[in-house]
């Protein structure tokens, strides 16, 4: 018997989540994958939208802080910022 094909991931309400300043996501309630995997998905989706996030993992819970959108130039490209010493 051939192995079952992997199920595709569930589409999450990214726009709704990123519209908030902070949110708490619980494994088994808000997402089904592993906690570290969901943390990486959040970082990837935020980066694609130009949003900075901070994520704390506490057991099966992700505490996500939406820090700020990244600044962009008039033409829509991301500005490069220099670190201040």
C-alpha positions in Angstrom: 0.0 0.0 0.0 1.5 3.4 -1.0 2.0 6.0 1.7 -0.7 8.7 2.1 0.1 12.0 0.5 0.9 14.8 2.9 -1.9 17.1 3.7 -1.4 20.7 2.7 -1.2 23.2 5.5 -4.2 25.2 6.6 -4.4 28.8 5.4 -4.2 31.0 8.4 -5.8 34.5 8.7 -2.5 36.3 8.3 -4.1 39.7 7.5 -6.3 39.6 10.5 -3.4 38.5 12.8 -0.9 41.1 11.4 -3.5 43.9 11.8 -3.2 43.5 15.6 -0.4 44.8 17.9 -0.1 41.4 19.7 -1.7 38.0 19.7 -1.4 34.7 21.5 -1.7 31.5 19.5 -2.2 28.1 21.0 -1.1 24.8 19.4 -4.2 22.6 18.8 -6.5 25.6 18.9 -5.1 28.2 16.5 -2.7 25.9 14.5 -2.0 22.2 14.2 1.7 22.1 13.3 4.7 22.1 15.6 5.3 25.3 17.7 8.7 26.0 16.2 7.4 25.4 12.7 4.5 27.8 13.2 6.9 30.4 14.6 9.0 30.2 11.4 5.8 30.5 9.3 4.9 33.7 11.1 8.4 35.1 10.6 8.3 34.2 6.9 4.9 35.7 6.3 5.7 38.8 8.2 8.9 39.3 6.3 7.1 39.0 3.0 4.7 41.8 4.1 7.6 44.0 5.5 6.5 43.6 9.1 8.8 43.1 12.0 7.7 40.6 14.7 8.9 39.3 18.0 7.9 35.8 19.1 8.1 34.2 22.5 7.5 30.5 22.7 6.1 29.3 26.0 5.2 25.7 26.0 2.5 25.2 23.3 1.8 28.9 23.1 3.2 31.6 20.8 3.2 35.1 22.0 3.5 37.3 18.9 4.3 41.0 19.0 3.8 43.0 15.9 6.6 45.6 16.2 6.2 47.8 13.1 6.1 47.7 9.4 9.4 48.3 7.7 9.9 51.7 6.1 9.8 51.8 2.3 10.9 54.3 -0.3 8.4 56.2 -2.6 8.9 53.5 -5.2 7.8 50.7 -2.8 11.2 49.2 -2.2 12.5 48.6 1.3 14.9 51.2 2.7 18.2 49.9 4.0 18.9 51.1 7.5 22.2 51.5 9.1 23.0 50.4 12.7 23.9 53.3 14.9 26.9 52.8 17.1 
